[in-house]
Amino acid sequence: MLSHVSLYCWHEKPNMLQSLFKRYDAIKLAVIYKQVSTILHSLLDMDLLSACESLASNVLEYNAIDTSDLQISDSDVEHWRVLFQLTRAEAIEEITNWRLDLGRESLSQSAWETIKESKAASGFNKESYAYSLARGWRLKPQNITSTAADKSMYLLRIQETLPSIRTVQDLLNTDKLNIVSGLDDDGKSVQFCYMTAQMKSLLLCNLALSNSIQFRPTFIQVSIATKNLSDNSRYPTLGIDSTLPQHRPQSSTECFQPAQNEYPVPYFFYGTLADRTVLARVLGLSDENSITYKPAEVSGATMTMWANKYRGLVDSDQDDTVEGVVYLVRSHEEEEALRIYETAKYEVVRCLIRLSSEPKSRMAGLTFRLT
């Protein structure tokens, strides 16, 4: 039978060899071939002989021709996961595909011994180095940074398959996600999960250790105006240093408004957001005429410019005033869109707004202050 196999290989060349190994008892055939390779030398050309020897070696190396025969140790999975920066599920898949690829390029033991010292210092063993050569894999530099002080915010697009909302909840071990919705360029509804740098780091860590969840998340870093309104003081308030004695709470029961999550809430706009066309686009409103502005002003501030292009409020004397308009922000989603529009160059602060139609009255509201 073996001579017939050899002659068939002679005519069909190596492209049929792998299917032959799977058709017959591949492991037994590999052992037989090793024993009679000298005889086949006279029947086959050198390229085909080399291919046969490589196939035989690959079969014998792991004694496996399908996944049921394959055994992958946890240490191998961890080695590949760390070395090639894969998730655990991806590492298992790559090892499986590599070991079952009977046509893979083999690295001889003698060749490995000549480079073992230098490659082992880079984290390779014989198998992982052969894989990196065959797949053209390049090790990525490890950038390990602390996220404790990272204030960056990110968007992760939610899909029907992966990553689904349930998948993200499992990876973050929480049912509470900040999901924002919108429309793509084709007018189709899309969803994003809004997360901090710490949440992003946790998701990537748990994803890397998962045996079953496998996807490559794409994060969009969002430059967003910060909003951290204190419950226990006036901080932050336009034109006021809340640490000074005259601005400190007079009692433990004193209430400061607006609160962090209070809606609807009056916002004082100046510059581009005082334009109905701009505001409608930012909020995703189809009818800009539905927007209601009221002329107003704030004190304790002055207008300045940054990058010779953008205007922004900064603290000033209490006698200084800036004119603009007031708009009632109806929801967290509207506010989120406004904060993203203003970017991290600004922060949300409390302010006292005086309506032009009611100069003697003031209302507690919010505005964007240049940082």
Buried (B, 14 or more C-beta within 10 A) or exposed (E): EBEEBBEEBEEEEBEBBBEBBEEBEBBEBBEBBEEEBEEBEEEBEEEBBEBBBBBBBBBBBBEBBEEEEBEBEEEBBEBBBEBBBBBBBBBBEBBBEBBBEBBBEBBEEEEBEEEBEEBEEEEBBBBBBBBBEBBEBEEEEEEEEEBEEEEBBBBBBBEEEEBBBEBBBBBBEEEEBBEBEEEEEEEEEBBBBBBBBEBBBBBBEBBBBBEEBBBEBEBEEBEBBBBEBBEEBBBBBBBBEBEEEEEEBEEEEEEBEBEEEEBEBBBBBBBBBBBBEBBBEBBEBEEBEEBEBBEBBBBBBEBEEEEEEBEBBBBBEEEBBBEBBBBBBEEEBBBBBBBBBBBBBBBBBBBBBBBEEEEEEBBBBBBBBBB
